[in-house]
Every structure is written in C-alpha cells, then in structure tokens.
Amino acid sequence: MIQQTIEQKLHQTFNPTHLDVRNESNMHNVPPGSESHFKVIIVSDSFNGERLIARHRKVNSVLADELAGLFMP
C-alpha cells in the first residue's frame, strides 16, 4: 500500500512527534480503493526554523518516487 510506504519513509526521515497520513482518494473522481490523493500532517523538530515551502519541499523530496507514481498513467 502506498499509504504505508509514505508513513514509513516519513517516520524514518523526520522522526516525527506527530504523523497523520490520510487517504482522501474517495473524495475525488477515482475508482474505489484508489490511493491517489493523500493529506499529510507532520510535526517534527526537523522543520524547526523552516518556512512552510521548505517543509513542503523536504517532504516532497522524500516522497518523490511515490508522487511520480501517482501521476503515471
């Protein structure tokens, strides 16, 4: 499952004090059971002093393979 992979990678990389990965695919026009839309809420000391965009870039960098797979036909 993509969700489990996302959770594992974020835990390993950022050692978060809070991590919530939600599959919101059912809120979009995709087949039932899809894993195409996720919401991530993460709290980690790794982000201290960083602007929001830098935090997003760090997360996106760690999940680059999973994000690429979401957009492949």
C-alpha positions in Angstrom: 0.0 0.0 0.0 1.2 3.5 -0.9 -0.1 4.9 2.4 2.1 2.5 4.5 5.2 3.4 2.3 4.6 7.1 2.8 4.3 6.6 6.6 7.4 4.5 6.8 9.5 6.9 4.8 8.4 10.0 6.7 9.0 8.2 10.1 12.5 7.1 9.0 13.5 10.5 7.6 11.9 13.0 10.0 11.3 11.1 13.3 8.1 13.0 13.8 6.4 13.7 17.1 3.1 13.5 15.2 2.3 12.0 11.8 -1.1 11.6 10.2 -1.4 10.3 6.6 -4.9 10.3 5.3 -6.0 8.7 2.0 -8.5 11.2 0.6 -8.9 9.5 -2.7 -12.6 8.7 -2.0 -13.2 12.5 -2.2 -12.1 12.6 -5.8 -13.3 11.1 -9.1 -11.2 7.9 -9.0 -12.1 4.2 -8.8 -13.0 2.7 -5.4 -9.9 1.6 -3.4 -7.6 4.1 -5.2 -4.6 5.5 -3.5 -4.1 8.7 -5.4 -4.8 11.6 -3.1 -3.2 11.9 0.4 -3.1 14.6 3.1 -0.1 14.6 5.4 0.1 16.3 8.7 3.6 16.0 10.2 5.3 17.6 13.2 9.0 17.2 13.5 12.0 19.0 15.0 13.5 18.6 11.5 11.3 21.5 10.4 12.3 24.0 13.2 13.1 27.4 11.7 12.0 26.4 8.2 9.4 28.2 6.1 6.3 26.3 5.0 7.6 26.0 1.4 10.9 24.5 2.6 9.0 22.0 4.7 6.8 21.0 1.7 9.9 20.6 -0.4 11.6 18.3 2.1 8.5 16.1 2.3 8.0 16.1 -1.5 11.7 15.2 -1.9 11.4 12.2 0.4 8.3 11.0 -1.4 9.4 11.8 -5.0 9.0 8.2 -6.2 5.5 7.8 -4.7 4.5 11.2 -6.1 5.8 10.3 -9.5 3.8 7.0 -9.4 0.6 8.9 -8.6 0.8 10.8 -11.9 1.8 7.9 -14.1 -1.0 6.5 -16.3 
